[in-house]
Every structure is written in C-alpha cells, then in structure tokens.
Amino acid sequence: MRPTHLALAALVAAVWGVNFVVIEIGLDHFPPLLFSALRFLAAALPAVFLVGRPTVAWKWIVAVGLALGVAKFGLLFTGMSLGAPAGLSSLVLQVQAVFTALFAFAALGERPGRRKVLGMAVALTGIGVAAADEAGGGTGSLLGFALVIGAAVCWGVSNVLTRRAAPPDALNFMVWVSTVPVLPLLALSLLLEGPERDLAALRGLDWTGAGVIVYVAWVTTVFGFGAWGWLLRRYPASSVAPFSLLVPVFGMSSAALFLGEGVSPLRWCAAALLVGGVALTSFQRKQVGDQEPESESESDSESDPDPDPESEARVLVPTPTGGATP
C-alpha cells in the first residue's frame, strides 16, 4: 500500500475509534434509542439519493438493517447509556469476530481451523478478564457490559447476512441499510423511552448535539465506509483489514484523553487478549500455491460460491456505522 493509503486506512480506524467518545457525548443529549434513530436518519438522507439504486436484493437490506441497525446499535447505545465505558465498549465490541466465525460455521458450514479456534478461545478469555475487571470495581456496570456483548452477537449475525448478500458496493449497501432502522428505532424509543423524553431532547438540540449526529452519521458512516470500501477495491482485504485492529487502540486512548477514563492493568491484559484473539480469528495464513484473482470478475463473490479465505476478513472489520461501524 502507498504511504498515503496507509495513512487513510489508519485515519478511518481513528475515526471509528473516536466514534465511541462521540457516542458517549451524544448520550448526554439524547436517549439511546432516539440517538440511534437520528444517526441512521442522518446517514440515509440525503445520501440515499446520491448512491444510486440498491445493488442487492431488498431482503438482505432489511435483514442487515434489523440485525445491525436496530439490534446491534440499539443494544450498544443502551449499554453505553447504562454505564459501559466508551473505551471498554470499543474493545469488547471486537469480539464480534468470534461470533461471526461461530455463526458462519452454523449457517454457512465454514468450519473453523485450529488457528481460528485458538483465536476464539483467546478472545473469549479476554472478555472474561474484562468482565472480572468490571465486577471488581470497574467504572461501568455489568448490565451495560452485557448489552455491549449482546451488540457484538448481533454484529456477528449481520456480518454473516452481509456475507450472504455479497454487496459489490459497500457504501451503497450501508446507505440503503441505514434507511431500515429509522422507523423501528423511533417506535421503540417512543414505547420504551417515552414521547416526553424524546421531545425534550429534540427541543433542547444544540450545536453540540447536532455535531455529534453529523459525526456518527457522515464522518463514521459516509466517509468511513466510503474510504474503507475504496481501499478494499484497490487492495486485497488481507492488506486492509488488519487496520481494523487499531479501532480499540484509538477508542481506549481517546476515551482516556477526552473522557478521563482510566485503564487498569487488568483492562490492558483484557485488551491484549481480545485484540490478539481477534487477529488469530480474523486472518488466515495463505497456503502455498494460493494466488490473488487475476481479474475482478474472478474475485467477485457473487460468481464464486466458495470465496477464498482472505475474503472472510472483509466481514470481520467494523461495519457502520459502526459501521459497524461503530
């Protein structure tokens, strides 16, 4: 990769890592489900009129929109509102790689090798260490921690659905996916958070609140996924995807810098285990004799019913928005 493109990949990881701090700030202005709905509304409009028609069937857009937008981000924002620290959330959410591998085995028959099983065990050990840190006097709450793990589970589901959908244009796909969660999240917010609380938050909208929505919608989703998709089209996924492991590094560092979150020795241990386990789970060693596709058509996942292992890393990186995208 060229130096400027290496810098772009690192910038996207930084944008996604800092996003957790921005979410924490946004939760001071909005109830979590309303905040998530506004995030997807801003990501979808007006981008949906600029990216062209959907490039995959609507059933995949709706399925990913519900799993990723409603379930994953609803649980993540609610968990953080209940006390899950921003830095810890950026770290714990990466266990989605383990759940993606498990669901890919169950739904797609992708049997994990010994390297991947080892990575899953290491990452889950990291989750156990992080949970012990929270139970032993961490700055968050165990309920919030559990909801963030639930968000990682839902992210794993959406990754497998995205793999089945095989969208040729990641940005087009994520913009259309962003149209799906808006109404369900608004309905859940009215039901669970109450119209009075929602109206009070909207009436009190200030420049900080508006800036937070712009960041989580346009910077993390439109810019982040646009740049990430451009890099994946230009370089092999195995060259780009490792940069996603920088997300919790930027997340924990920015949370310590801007929010004053402390990082205990036990949490550093959890971070090392989780990131190391995710690395083992996400990326496979190339076998002797493997070759890169000679043409774009040969690497198209729609025309190849059994994609090469390197393509698996493409669904293990942060998505919207969050973006997975966080």
Rosetta blueprint (number, residue, H / E / L):
1 M L
2 R L
3 P H
4 T H
5 H H
6 L H
7 A H
8 L H
9 A H
10 A H
11 L H
12 V H
13 A H
14 A H
15 V H
16 W H
17 G H
18 V H
19 N H
20 F H
21 V H
22 V H
23 I H
24 E H
25 I H
26 G H
27 L L
28 D L
29 H L
30 F L
31 P L
32 P H
33 L H
34 L H
35 F H
36 S H
37 A H
38 L H
39 R H
40 F H
41 L H
42 A H
43 A H
44 A H
45 L L
46 P L
47 A H
48 V H
49 F H
50 L L
51 V L
52 G L
53 R L
54 P L
55 T L
56 V L
57 A L
58 W H
59 K H
60 W H
61 I H
62 V H
63 A H
64 V H
65 G H
66 L H
67 A H
68 L H
69 G H
70 V H
71 A H
72 K H
73 F H
74 G H
75 L H
76 L H
77 F H
78 T H
79 G H
80 M H
81 S H
82 L L
83 G L
84 A L
85 P L
86 A H
87 G H
88 L H
89 S H
90 S H
91 L H
92 V H
93 L H
94 Q H
95 V H
96 Q H
97 A H
98 V H
99 F H
100 T H
101 A H
102 L H
103 F H
104 A H
105 F H
106 A H
107 A H
108 L H
109 G L
110 E L
111 R L
112 P L
113 G L
114 R H
115 R H
116 K H
117 V H
118 L H
119 G H
120 M H
121 A H
122 V H
123 A H
124 L H
125 T H
126 G H
127 I H
128 G H
129 V H
130 A H
131 A H
132 A H
133 D H
134 E H
135 A H
136 G L
137 G L
138 G L
139 T L
140 G L
141 S L
142 L H
143 L H
144 G H
145 F H
146 A H
147 L H
148 V H
149 I H
150 G H
151 A H
152 A H
153 V H
154 C H
155 W H
156 G H
157 V H
158 S H
159 N H
160 V H
161 L H
162 T H
163 R H
164 R H
165 A H
166 A L
167 P L
168 P L
169 D L
170 A H
171 L H
172 N H
173 F H
174 M H
175 V H
176 W H
177 V H
178 S H
179 T L
180 V L
181 P L
182 V H
183 L H
184 P H
185 L H
186 L H
187 A H
188 L H
189 S H
190 L H
191 L H
192 L H
193 E H
194 G L
195 P H
196 E H
197 R H
198 D H
199 L H
200 A H
201 A H
202 L H
203 R H
204 G L
205 L L
206 D L
207 W H
208 T H
209 G H
210 A H
211 G H
212 V H
213 I H
214 V H
215 Y H
216 V H
217 A H
218 W H
219 V H
220 T H
221 T H
222 V H
223 F H
224 G H
225 F H
226 G H
227 A H
228 W H
229 G H
230 W H
231 L H
232 L H
233 R H
234 R H
235 Y L
236 P L
237 A H
238 S H
239 S H
240 V H
241 A H
242 P H
243 F H
244 S H
245 L H
246 L H
247 V H
248 P H
249 V H
250 F H
251 G H
252 M H
253 S H
254 S H
255 A H
256 A H
257 L H
258 F H
259 L L
260 G L
261 E L
262 G L
263 V L
264 S L
265 P H
266 L H
267 R H
268 W H
269 C H
270 A H
271 A H
272 A H
273 L H
274 L H
275 V H
276 G H
277 G H
278 V H
279 A H
280 L H
281 T H
282 S H
283 F L
284 Q L
285 R L
286 K L
287 Q L
288 V L
289 G L
290 D L
291 Q L
292 E L
293 P L
294 E L
295 S L
296 E H
297 S H
298 E H
299 S H
300 D L
301 S L
302 E L
303 S L
304 D L
305 P L
306 D L
307 P L
308 D L
309 P H
310 E H
311 S H
312 E H
313 A H
314 R H
315 V H
316 L L
317 V L
318 P L
319 T L
320 P L
321 T L
322 G E
323 G L
324 A L
325 T E
326 P L
